[in-house]
Amino acid sequence: MRKELTRITFRQLEVFRAVCEHLSYSRAAEAMALTQPAVSLQIKQLEELLGQPLFDYVGKKLHLTPAAEALLATCEQLLSQLQALDMRLSTLQGDLQGTLQLAVESSAKYLTPHLFAAFRAQHPKVSLSLTVTNRAQLIRRLGDNRDDLTLMSQPPQDMALEFFPLLDNPIVAVAPAGHPLSHAAQLPLSALENYPLLSREPGSGTRKAVEEFLQQQRVHFKQGMELMSLEAQREGVLAGLGLALLPRHAVRNELGSGQLLELPVEGLPFKRSWCLLYPRQKRLSPVAEAFYRFCQQERLNLQRQLA
């Protein structure tokens, strides 16, 4: 090992990671309650120790150099191992504590607080850092080992993962109150084709599941509108812009109040499962391992509570 590298401090690594996250010295300084000159000095000292520049300015934007990319990967591993050590020391004292880094598909964000609350009732000193994003971003995060655990539907088949089905994700057809189809006792799926379909953006797990289902049923919507979130889909249906195939969990309040109606369509709801998973080669922290085992043991109870 180069002698200079042993002089790198964890404080320098924390500052460096903040700059990488915000791609801005000023925003990194604000996030860490430091002055911008203090951040600049830490980065300069790091560059001197490494003997290479860490950032380039291109078009007034900050970009990571290859040296920064390599350092960031090591930095994440070191800080993650320190956090795991802290958790294990707490566990040895008989007191589980730490932070669970959990990433979830946007369709599962309505369930996650209830799921974590049940776990935290047993381990009150555990906190949650939650990232909500779409399927495509979750797969990238899995590849980068960004999170302790991931909750998503349809785990990617080309990745070596440990997982189990946690909760059902029923997809239903919804329409606004007073829609022309609202009085039907039973509808073929093809009856929906005459209305616009509101769908999620590319990369969404719900969109992928819906497209596969419609293809299997040989149903093709002539009109459509792409929206960037479940909330936008829900509001679009409420506004009368069209119909949508949505997770029932995401619209349970609107269905309960009568603002939205679940259409009685043959073949619906179709079900996918949210799966809790992590890369097979990953060593879980004590908090992540406890949460994973809790979910395995409690999934039947959770199904009943959250149905």
Disulfide bonds with the S-S distance in Angstrom:
none
